[in-house]
Amino acid sequence: MFRIPLGSTPRYCDGQSRRNFLQIGLAGMGSIGLSQFLRIREASAAATGVKKDTSVILLWLDGGPGHMDMYDMKPEAPPEYRGIWRPIKTNVSGIEVTELFPLQAQIADKFSIVRSLHHDSGDHFTGGHWMLTGRNAGVNGLNNVGKFPFFGSIATKLVGPRKAGMPANVAVPYAMSIGLRPGYFGGNYLGPQENPFETEGDPNNDKFQVQNLALSSQLTLDRLTSRRSLIGHFDHLRRETDRSGTLDAMDRFDRQAYELITGQQARRAFDLSQEDPKLRERYGRHSWGQSTLLARRLVEAGTTFVTCHFGGWDHHWDLQKGMENYLPKIDQLVAALFTDLAERGILDKTLVVLCGEFSRTPRMNDGGNGGAPMSQGTPGRDHWGNAMFCLMGGGGVKGGRIVGSTNRLGEVPQDRPVKPGDIHHTIFRVLGVDGETTFPDHTGRPIAAIDHGEVISELF
């Protein structure tokens, strides 16, 4: 193996220390050879019957955003349920959102809201694993190791990037779920090469730069090209005896890494300084807004799946302070993203998804966190996976629709209950991926990409 010395990342929350993504050489292709992988890809494409050129931007609200304070308000419920804010009308008759979303209220015709999503767990890790892999699998706070691949990793393994020279699966600024990195965003038995490419850093910083794309001072482009040629000669000596396809698979990964480092397409896409300052202001000059703008640049350049990580939603108390800080930022970036995609003519090719691992309790607590009521500020909401929301729009998904509903107190689905697998099937439909595709796990057993649910047909 030869590697380009690109430095190392800090030790992750799971205790592992990993090298940066771009390492030319053997990168753990897992147990699946290239020939087998190509057969899987062809079978998936044949099953869907269509070839897509679509992408997904997942806005991940890590920590659990409350449905009743955002997209499923209950103004007629008792005060301890309906919460602090009032709903406002949108530009779609019959759809209301929180008063802290005035910008989204003007573009509600561009997105739809699933109000009956549930997985029935109030555990952060169980919920995260459900939403990001489509399985429970016994994962919880005491056993939080991921057991299945991130659904975005499955999709991008099957379709790759939409344009050569771009990473297929990117996380801004990093892939993290409930403090685990890459956590449930990882490739698991698909192999570490299916983990998202992480930008790291703060996109709002004027000096923001994706270090992973920079050549080390120890290795010039000429030396890189020479060493790549040399290793190719050595590999040729073994290629005729390789029956598993492993070397071909290595070549595929090496080629992608080489293209990212030496090409200009990815460098330009990650360069936010090329954007009009007025547009940057529209998204919001904060890390969340600029992360979202970067996601738009990436899908426009050819990346298939981008996740933006927005953490800090675990509001057990002082909900008012937290939400009045976060919700205006979400309102700004969501409205800017949909408007920007539409103005560029790529909204029909880009699906935007907004969700978290679970929701918050319909009934607010007393704000004391075990102490005197209100001693921690305003009341808050605790963990709740029995009723959740998911916002979806673009990529062929119709806007201005509501899927399902919850009961009068927002506790459980009242009609059209939706599970995580239904969300994943819908996303795969947009990407042209067959949810029935199987991959071998660590033991060689074939595992379906999605094991439950179906496409949410009302959205098409």
C-alpha positions in Angstrom: 0.0 0.0 0.0 1.1 3.6 -0.5 -0.6 6.5 1.1 -0.6 10.2 0.6 0.3 11.8 4.0 -2.8 13.9 4.6 -2.6 14.2 8.3 -4.9 12.7 10.9 -8.2 13.5 12.5 -8.8 13.9 16.2 -9.9 10.8 18.1 -13.7 10.3 17.5 -16.3 9.9 20.1 -16.4 6.2 19.6 -12.8 6.0 20.6 -11.4 5.4 17.1 -8.7 7.4 15.4 -9.0 7.5 11.6 -6.9 8.9 8.8 -8.4 11.4 6.5 -10.5 10.0 3.7 -8.2 10.4 0.7 -5.6 7.7 1.1 -4.4 6.2 -2.2 -4.1 2.5 -1.7 -6.0 -0.4 -0.1 -8.9 1.1 1.8 -10.9 -1.8 3.1 -13.2 -2.8 0.3 -15.0 -5.2 2.5 -16.1 -8.7 1.4 -17.6 -7.7 -1.9 -15.6 -7.8 -5.1 -16.0 -5.4 -8.0 -17.6 -7.9 -10.3 -20.2 -8.8 -7.6 -20.7 -5.1 -6.9 -21.3 -4.3 -10.6 -23.9 -7.1 -10.8 -25.7 -5.6 -7.8 -25.6 -2.1 -9.3 -26.9 -3.4 -12.6 -29.7 -5.4 -10.9 -30.7 -2.3 -8.9 -30.9 -0.1 -12.0 -32.9 -2.8 -13.9 -35.4 -3.1 -11.0 -36.2 0.6 -11.0 -36.4 0.8 -14.7 -35.2 4.4 -14.9 -31.8 6.1 -14.8 -31.8 9.2 -12.5 -29.7 12.2 -12.2 -31.0 13.3 -8.9 -29.4 14.2 -5.5 -30.4 14.4 -1.9 -29.6 17.0 0.8 -30.4 15.7 4.3 -30.6 18.4 7.0 -30.1 16.4 10.1 -31.3 18.0 13.4 -29.3 15.9 15.8 -30.8 15.7 19.3 -34.5 15.5 18.4 -36.6 18.5 17.2 -40.2 18.7 18.5 -43.0 18.3 16.0 -45.5 20.4 18.0 -43.2 23.4 18.1 -42.5 23.3 14.3 -44.7 21.6 11.8 -47.5 20.0 13.7 -48.9 22.5 16.1 -52.0 22.0 18.2 -53.4 25.4 19.0 -56.6 23.9 20.4 -54.8 21.6 22.9 -54.3 22.5 26.6 -51.5 25.0 27.3 -49.1 22.4 28.6 -49.4 20.6 25.2 -49.7 23.4 22.6 -46.6 25.1 23.9 -45.2 28.6 23.7 -45.8 29.7 20.1 -48.8 30.0 17.8 -49.2 28.7 14.3 -49.3 30.9 11.2 -50.8 30.3 7.8 -48.7 29.5 4.8 -49.2 30.1 1.1 -50.9 26.7 0.9 -54.4 26.6 2.2 -54.8 24.3 5.3 -51.1 24.1 6.1 -49.8 26.0 9.1 -46.3 26.2 10.7 -44.9 27.8 13.8 -44.8 31.6 13.9 -41.0 31.3 14.0 -41.1 30.1 10.4 -42.3 33.2 8.5 -40.0 32.6 5.5 -41.0 28.9 5.1 -44.6 30.0 5.3 -44.1 31.9 2.0 -42.8 28.8 0.1 -44.8 25.9 1.6 -45.9 25.0 -1.9 -42.3 23.7 -2.5 -42.3 21.1 0.3 -44.5 18.6 2.0 -44.7 17.5 5.6 -45.1 13.9 6.9 -46.8 14.3 10.3 -47.4 10.7 11.1 -43.8 9.3 11.2 -43.0 7.1 14.2 -40.6 4.4 15.5 -41.8 4.5 19.1 -38.4 4.8 20.8 -37.3 7.6 23.1 -33.7 6.5 23.2 -31.4 8.8 21.2 -29.3 5.9 19.9 -32.2 3.6 19.0 -33.9 6.5 17.3 -30.8 7.5 15.4 -30.2 4.0 14.2 -33.9 3.7 13.2 -33.8 6.9 11.1 -30.4 6.5 9.5 -30.3 2.8 8.9 -33.9 1.8 8.9 -33.5 -0.8 11.7 -33.8 -1.1 15.5 -31.4 -4.0 15.8 -31.2 -3.7 19.6 -29.2 -0.5 19.5 -29.6 1.7 22.5 -27.6 3.8 24.9 -25.9 0.8 26.5 -25.2 -0.9 23.1 -24.7 2.0 20.7 -22.5 0.4 18.0 -24.1 0.7 14.6 -25.0 -2.6 13.0 -26.3 -1.6 9.5 -25.1 0.9 6.9 -26.4 4.4 6.6 -29.1 4.5 3.9 -27.2 7.2 2.1 -24.2 5.0 1.9 -26.2 2.2 0.4 -27.6 4.6 -2.2 -24.3 6.2 -3.2 -22.6 2.8 -3.3 -25.2 1.8 -6.0 -25.2 5.0 -8.0 -21.9 6.7 -7.3 -21.5 10.4 -7.9 -23.6 12.1 -10.5 -20.5 13.6 -12.1 -16.9 12.2 -12.2 -14.4 13.9 -10.0 -16.9 14.6 -7.1 -17.3 12.6 -3.9 -20.6 10.7 -4.0 -21.5 11.0 -0.2 -20.5 14.1 1.8 -21.1 15.3 5.3 -20.8 18.9 6.3 -19.0 19.6 8.5 -18.8 15.9 9.7 -20.8 12.7 9.9 -22.1 12.4 13.4 -25.1 11.0 15.2 -25.7 11.4 18.9 -22.0 12.1 19.5 -20.8 9.1 17.5 -18.6 9.8 14.5 -19.4 8.5 11.9 -21.9 6.7 14.0 -25.0 5.6 12.1 -23.8 7.5 9.0 -21.1 4.9 8.5 -20.9 2.3 5.8 -20.7 -0.6 8.4 -20.4 -3.9 6.5 -20.3 -2.1 3.1 -16.8 -1.0 4.2 -15.3 2.2 5.5 -14.9 3.6 2.0 -18.7 4.1 2.1 -18.5 6.5 5.0 -19.3 10.1 4.1 -16.5 12.3 3.0 -16.2 14.9 5.8 -15.4 18.5 5.1 -14.7 19.4 8.8 -14.2 23.0 9.7 -16.7 25.9 9.8 -18.1 26.8 6.3 -18.9 30.3 7.7 -15.2 31.0 8.4 -13.6 33.2 5.8 -10.6 30.9 5.7 -12.7 27.7 5.4 -10.8 25.1 3.4 -11.4 21.3 3.0 -8.0 20.0 4.1 -8.7 16.6 2.7 -8.4 17.9 -0.8 -4.9 19.5 -0.3 -1.7 17.7 -1.3 0.8 17.4 1.5 4.0 19.5 1.1 5.8 16.2 1.1 4.1 15.1 -2.1 3.9 17.2 -5.3 1.5 16.4 -8.1 4.4 15.1 -10.2 5.6 12.7 -7.5 2.0 11.6 -6.9 1.6 10.8 -10.6 5.0 8.9 -10.7 4.2 6.9 -7.7 0.7 6.0 -9.0 2.3 4.8 -12.2 4.8 2.8 -10.4 2.3 1.0 -8.2 0.3 0.2 -11.3 3.2 -1.7 -12.7 3.6 -3.7 -9.5 -0.1 -4.5 -9.4 -0.1 -5.7 -13.0 2.2 -8.5 -12.0 -0.5 -9.9 -9.6 -3.6 -9.0 -11.6 -3.7 -12.2 -13.7 -3.8 -14.4 -10.6 -6.5 -12.4 -8.8 -9.9 -14.1 -9.2 -11.9 -12.2 -6.6 -12.0 -8.8 -8.2 -10.3 -7.2 -5.2 -7.6 -5.5 -7.2 -10.2 -4.1 -9.6 -12.2 -2.8 -6.7 -9.0 -1.2 -5.3 -8.4 0.5 -8.6 -11.9 2.0 -8.5 -11.4 3.5 -5.1 -7.8 4.7 -6.0 -9.1 6.3 -9.2 -11.8 8.2 -7.4 -9.4 9.5 -4.7 -6.8 10.4 -7.3 -9.4 12.4 -9.3 -10.5 14.3 -6.2 -7.0 15.3 -5.3 -5.8 16.2 -8.8 -8.9 17.6 -10.4 -10.4 21.0 -10.2 -14.1 20.2 -10.1 -14.3 19.3 -6.4 -12.0 22.1 -5.4 -14.2 24.6 -7.1 -17.4 23.1 -5.6 -16.0 23.4 -2.0 -14.9 27.0 -2.5 -17.6 29.1 -1.0 -15.7 32.3 -1.7 -17.0 32.1 -5.3 -20.6 32.7 -4.1 -22.2 36.1 -4.3 -22.1 37.7 -0.8 -25.8 38.6 -1.1 -26.7 34.9 -1.6 -24.5 34.0 1.4 -26.4 36.4 3.5 -29.7 34.9 2.3 -28.7 31.5 3.6 -27.5 33.1 6.9 -23.9 34.0 7.8 -23.7 31.3 10.4 -22.3 27.8 10.2 -25.7 26.2 9.6 -26.6 28.5 6.7 -23.2 28.3 5.0 -23.2 24.5 5.4 -26.5 24.4 3.6 -25.2 26.7 0.8 -22.2 24.4 0.5 -24.5 21.4 0.2 -26.3 23.2 -2.7 -22.9 23.8 -4.4 -22.0 20.1 -4.0 -25.1 18.6 -5.5 -25.0 21.1 -8.4 -21.4 20.0 -9.1 -22.3 16.3 -9.1 -22.4 14.9 -5.5 -25.3 12.5 -5.0 -25.9 12.7 -1.2 -25.0 15.6 1.2 -25.8 15.6 4.9 -25.6 18.8 7.0 -25.2 18.2 10.7 -27.1 20.6 12.9 -26.7 19.6 16.6 -28.1 20.7 19.9 -31.8 19.9 19.8 -32.1 18.1 23.2 -34.2 20.7 24.9 -35.4 19.1 28.2 -35.7 22.5 29.7 -35.6 26.2 28.7 -37.2 25.3 25.4 -38.0 28.9 24.6 -34.4 30.1 24.6 -33.2 27.2 22.5 -35.9 27.3 19.9 -35.9 31.0 19.5 -32.2 30.7 18.7 -32.4 27.7 16.4 -35.7 28.0 14.6 -35.0 31.3 12.8 -31.8 29.8 11.5 -33.6 26.8 10.2 -36.3 29.0 8.7 -33.8 31.1 6.9 -31.7 28.3 5.5 -34.6 26.1 4.4 -36.4 28.9 2.6 -33.1 30.0 1.0 -32.3 26.5 -0.1 -35.7 25.8 -1.8 -35.7 29.2 -3.4 -32.1 28.9 -4.6 -32.7 25.4 -6.1 -35.8 26.6 -7.8 -34.1 29.7 -9.3 -31.3 27.5 -10.6 -33.7 25.1 -12.2 -32.4 22.1 -10.2 -35.2 21.7 -7.6 -36.7 18.9 -9.5 -33.4 17.1 -9.4 -32.7 17.7 -5.7 -34.6 16.2 -2.8 -34.4 18.2 0.5 -35.1 16.2 3.7 -35.3 17.7 7.2 -35.6 15.5 10.3 -34.0 14.2 13.4 -33.8 11.0 15.4 -37.0 11.5 17.2 -39.4 14.2 18.5 -40.2 15.7 21.9 -43.0 14.9 24.3 -46.3 16.5 23.5 -46.8 17.4 27.1 -44.3 19.9 28.3 -42.5 19.4 31.6 -42.2 21.9 34.5 -38.9 23.3 33.5 -37.2 22.2 36.7 -35.1 19.2 35.7 -35.7 17.6 39.1 -35.6 20.9 40.9 -38.1 23.6 41.5 -40.5 24.2 38.6 -39.1 26.8 36.1 -35.8 26.8 37.9 -34.1 25.9 34.6 -35.9 28.5 32.6 -39.0 27.8 30.6 -40.5 24.3 30.5 -39.1 21.8 28.0 -40.0 18.6 26.3 -38.5 15.2 26.8 -37.8 12.3 24.4 -40.6 11.0 22.1 -40.5 8.7 19.2 -44.3 7.9 19.0 -45.0 10.9 16.7 -42.5 12.7 14.6 -42.2 14.9 11.5 -40.2 14.7 8.3 -40.1 17.6 5.8 -39.5 16.6 2.1 -39.5 18.6 -1.1 -37.9 18.7 -4.5 -36.5 15.8 -6.5 -39.9 15.1 -8.0 -41.7 15.1 -4.6 -44.8 17.2 -4.8 -45.0 20.3 -2.5 -47.8 21.7 -0.5 -49.0 18.3 0.9 -49.5 16.9 4.3 -49.1 13.1 4.8 -50.8 11.7 7.9 -51.9 13.3 11.1 -51.5 12.9 14.9 -54.3 12.9 17.5 -55.5 16.1 19.1 -52.7 16.1 21.6 -50.0 15.2 19.1 -49.2 11.9 20.9 -49.5 9.2 18.2 -50.4 9.0 14.5 -54.1 9.3 13.9 -54.0 8.2 10.3 -51.5 7.1 7.7 -48.7 6.0 10.1 -45.3 6.1 8.5 -42.1 4.3 9.5 -38.5 5.1 8.7 -38.5 2.5 5.9 -41.2 4.4 4.1 -39.0 7.5 4.2 -36.1 5.6 2.9 -38.1 3.9 0.1 -39.3 7.4 -1.0 -35.7 8.7 -1.0 -34.5 5.7 -3.0 -37.4 6.3 -5.5 -36.0 9.8 -6.1 -32.5 8.5 -6.6 -33.5 5.6 -8.8 -32.3 2.9 -6.3 -34.0 -0.4 -5.7 -34.8 -0.8 -2.0 -34.9 -4.6 -2.4 -31.2 -4.7 -3.4 -29.2 -7.0 -1.0 -25.6 -6.8 0.2 -23.6 -9.4 2.1 -23.1 -8.6 5.8 -19.9 -9.5 7.7 -21.0 -13.2 7.7 -21.8 -13.2 4.0 -25.6 -13.3 4.6 -27.6 -11.2 2.1 -29.3 -8.2 3.7 -31.9 -6.1 2.0 -31.2 -2.4 1.7 -34.6 -1.7 3.3 -36.5 -4.4 5.2 -39.9 -2.7 5.6 -42.2 -0.1 4.2 -43.0 1.3 0.8 -42.8 4.5 -1.2 -45.1 7.3 0.1 -47.2 7.4 -3.0 -49.0 10.6 -2.0 -45.8 12.6 -2.5 -45.6 11.8 -6.2 
